[in-house]
Amino acid sequence: MSDPYERSAEYLDILIAESWEPLAPALADVLSRVRAATGSVVDLGAGSGRGVRVICDALPRVPVLAVEPSAAMRAVLLARVHEDDELRKRVTVVPGDCASADWPDGVRAVVALNMIGHLPPGQRRALWSRAARQLAPGGVLVFNLVPPFAPVEVGRVRMARVVVGELEYEGWASARPTGADEITWHMDYGVLRQGRPLDGTSVEYRWWVATEDALAAEVAQAGLVLRRAGDAGLGLCVLERASDPTSRVG
């Protein structure tokens, strides 16, 4: 299977930094309130490891299993973990995805940020069912729901621009409908010096869309309930077992 991140990994970590500024404290707040007192945290689609650092700061001494299917992204992730003494002791980086990676039973939390749209509906439902089976009592699954929520055209827009040294790095995104509940994102990444292009690449990837109501009904079939957390613009969603007598959802 082709890996679009093989070409875009060079750009992604620096271009997503700004989006993590509001997301990091919101995720930390959710994790600090998790009622499960034991178990590790699984970070699915851990990417370059920005979420791993947030998890480790929010939950001191808790082990983290960072799952990332892209070898290119794992290279960035592993470098981030290795350069920090504390992360190196607590974080295990493994190849794989939410279907193939082994998780221990009784996990305290599953974090799945910026990746739910990568899952076709069948794989998404399998994730909900697996979480319902393997979360510790009081454990949660955290993901974010970002627009669009229906298969619509998305006009080309610059998503980020950063300056490193003498060079500018930028990313542009657009999307087109490619199915009843699917879009295809087209991403352009570039490097410029004084406005003149030096290098760049383009990638496409499939993305499955759903509304919050549709997902709430979907997770209910797995015995989970969905609540929102943090600022509404972040789209942060928390899943807990409906059967948990201490559940705060409702």
N, C-alpha and C positions, 0 to 999 in steps of 0.2 A: 504494500500500500504506500502511495506517495505521501510525503510529509511536507506540507507547505511551510512549516516552521523551519525546515532546513535552510530556506532562503531568507526568512524574515527574522530569525533569532538574533541576528546582528543588531537589529533596530528595536525590537520589542521592549526590552527591559527599560531603556531610557525613555521610550515614548509613552509607556504606561505609568511612569512615575507620578505624574500630576493626578491621574485618576485615582491613585491609591491614597492621596492625601486625605480625602474625606472617608474613603472606604476603610482604611486601616483602623482608625479609632472606633468606627461603628462595629467592625468585626471583633475588635478587642473587647468592646462592651458586651457583646453577645456571649463571647466565650467566658468572660469573667462571671457571668450569671448562670452558667450551666450548672445544674443541680447534681449531675453525676459526679461522685467523689473519686472514682477510680477509672482507669483505662487510658489508653493512648488516644491521640488525635490522628485521623487520616486526612491528608490534604490531597484531594483528587485533582489532577491537572495542575500540579503545583507550579508549572511554568518556570520562571526564573527565580522563584523563591521569595518574592516579596510577602506573600501570605504566610510562608513558613516563619519568617522573622516575627510577624505580628502574633502568630500562635504561640511561639516560644516566649515572647515578652508577656503575653496575657496569662499564660499558664506555666509558671516557672516549674522546672523539674519534670514536667510531663513529657514523655517520649512522643515523637512525631514520625509518622510514616508518610513520606512525600512521594506520591505516585505521579509519574510523568511519562507519557508515551513517546515524546519526541526526543531523539538523541541530541539534537542541537540545543533544545531548551534544557535538557538535563545537564549539559556541559556548563551552562550559566548557573543553574541551580546548585550543582555540586561545588562549583567554585565559590559561590556565596556561602554555602555551608562550611566548606573547608577553611575559609579565611577567618572564621569566628570560633574561638575555643569552645564556647558554650554550645553553639549549634552543632559543632562536630561531635560532641558527646551525646547529643539527644536526637539528632535527625538521621533517619535512614532513608536514603534515596533509592527508589526502585523503578525499573522500567515497567511499563504496562498501563492499562487503563482501568476503568471502574469495573469492567467485566472480568479481566484476566488477573488483576492483582489480588493477592491473598491479604485479607484483613484478619486481625484477631477478633474473637468475639468479645463483647463487652467494651466497645470503644466509647470513649467519653463524647467525642464529637467527630463528625465528618464535615469537612469544608470543601465546597465545590464551587468556587467563584470563577466567573467568566468562562464556564465550560458546559453548562447544562444544554445550551443550544447546539453543541456538537453531537448530542445524543439523539438518534432517531427515537420516535415514541416508544418502541418496544424496549430499547436499552434504557430509556429513562424510567419506564415503569419497573424494570428489573432492578434499577438502583434504589427506587423507593422501597421495594420489597426486601432487598438485602439490608438496607438501613433498619427497617422495622425489625428484622431478625437479629441484627448484630449490635445495635446500640445498647449500651448499658442503661439500666433504669435511670431516667432523668437525663439521658443523652440527647443530642440534637444533631440534625443535619442542616448546614447553613449553605444557601446558594443565593445568587442574585439573578433577578429577572430584568432584562434590559430590552428596550424597544428595538425594532418593531415587534408587535405582538400578533401580527397577521402578515401574510405574504404580500407585501407591497413594495413598490419601487422606492429606493432611497437614493436621493441625489448625491452626487460626489461632494464630500466635505472634508476639510482638513481636520483630522482628529487630534493631532499634536505636532508641536514644533519645539525642538530644544537646540541649544548651542553648546557644543563641546569643543574647547580650543578655538580654532579658526574656522570650524565647519558647522554648518546647520544640518540637522536631521529632521525630516518631516515625514508624516504618514497621512495618507488620504484614503477615504473609504467610500464605497458605493455598494448598492445591492440591487438585485433583481429577483422577482418571484420565479421559482423553479419547481413548484409543487403546491399541493393543496395546503400544506402546513410547513413549507420550506422556502428559504431564500438562499441565494448564493452571494456571498460577500466578495467584492473585488477590492484588494488592498494594494496601494502603490506606496513604496518606501523610497526615499531619496536622500542623497547627501549633496549639499551645495557648498560652494565657497563663494562668498560675496554674490549670492543669487544665481551662480552658474552651476549647473548640474555636474557632479563628478562621478557619481555612481548611483545605482538604485536597482530595485527589483519589484516585481508584481506577483501577487499570489491570489488564488481563489480558494474558498472553502465553503462547504455546505453548512447551513445553520437552520435548525428546526425551531419554529416559533410557536408560542402558546400564550393565552391570556392567563392572568392570575386565577380567575375563576375556574378555568379548565384544569389548571394544575392542582388547585385545591380539591376538585372532585377526583382527580387522578390519584393523588396521594391518599385520599380517604379510603380508596379501595385497598390500599396497602396497610390500613390501620393507623395512618398518621394524620396529624392536623397541621395546618399551615397558619402561621402568624407573620405579620410584617414587623420589621425592626429598623430602628434608625430613621434617618431622613427619607421621606418618600421617594425622592429623586434617585436614591441609591438602589432601590428595588431589592433590598435585602430581605430574604425570606428565611424563616426558621421552622423546621419540621420537628415535631415531637410525637411520641406514641399517644394515640387517643386513649389507650387503656391505662396510661400512667396516672395514678390517682393524684399525683402532685402537679399535673400539667397546669400551666398557667394560661393556656390558650382558651380563648372564648370571650 
